Amino acid sequence: MTVTLLALGSCCTTQSSSDSTALHVASRHGHLEVVKTLLDYPNTIINPDDQSLGTPLHSACLGGHISIVELLVQKGADVNMQGSNSCTPIHLACSGGHVSIVKLLL
């Protein structure tokens, strides 16, 4: 579905009223295949910052989605970028008790 929408001209960098992108939403909800598709699409911004949490990496860390965290880091996501309340992705992984993600980010 994602590939079809992109092929029909949907823009993967469009932001919602809270500045979230499709990459934020897919990362937040653990949709690995959608994240892969979006990251392979030209002009995808890997570190877009939204008003509620931060980057897609922040969202994946909070949700405990280690496969998405690994992929985002591999593709160049900024592990030190601060989101809302000056939290970094590792802060959110810690707050969610996601030890394996914390280890990955260290």
N, C-alpha and C positions, 0 to 999 in steps of 0.2 A: 504494500500500500504506500509506504513512504517513497519508494523509488518511483512509483507511478505519479504521485503528487509532485515530486520534484521534476519529473520529466514533463509534466503538464505546465510547469512554470511557477510552481509554488516557491517562495523564497524562504530558505532555511534560516536566514538571519533576521527575519521580521520579529519584532519584539512586542510583547503584550503591554498593557497599561502599567504593569509592574516591572517592565523591562526584561521579562523572561523570554527566552527563545525556545525553539523546539528542542535544542540540545539540553537546556535546563530541565524541561519537562521529562524527556526520555531518561536523563540521568537520575532525576529525583525518583522516578517510578521503576527503575531497574530494567529498562527496555534495552538490553545490550545490542540486539540486532539493529534497532533504530539508531542508537548512538553510532554504531559502526558505519551505517549508511550516511548519516549526517556528516561524520568526520571525513568520509571519502568524497564528499561533495565540494566543488570549488567554492571558495570564499567563505567557508564556515569559520566563524570566529570561535576559538577554543576557550578564551577567557572572558566572555561577556559577563558583565556584572549586573545583577538585578537588584531591586530595592529590598527584597525580602531576606535573601540568604547570602548571595554572593555569586560565585561562578558555578558552572555545572559540576566541577570537582567538589565544591562545597556540598552540593546536593547529593552526589553519590556517596560521599563520606558519611554524611548524616544518616543516609538510608542504609548504610552497610553493604553497598553494592560493590564488592571488591573487584569483580571483573571489569566493571566500568571504570573504577578508580585506576586500575592497572592500565587500561587502554588510554584514558585521558592523560595520564602521566607520560606514557610512552609517546603520545602525540604532542607533548610539549606543554601540558597544562601547568600553570604556575602554582606550585605547592605551598608557596609562602604568601600568596595574595590574600589580603584581608577583606572579608565581607562585612556584613552588618555587625555592629558591636565589636569591630576589630578582630573578629574570629578568623582564624586560618582553617584550612581543611583539617589539619590534625586536631585542632580544638574540637571540631564537630565529631570527628571519629572517636575521640576520647569521651565526649559527652554521651555518645550512643553506645559506648562499651565495645566498640569494634576494634579489638586488639590487633587483629591481623592487618587491618588497614593502617593503624598507627605504626606498626612495624614496617610496613611497606613505605610509608611516607618519611620515615627517619633516615 
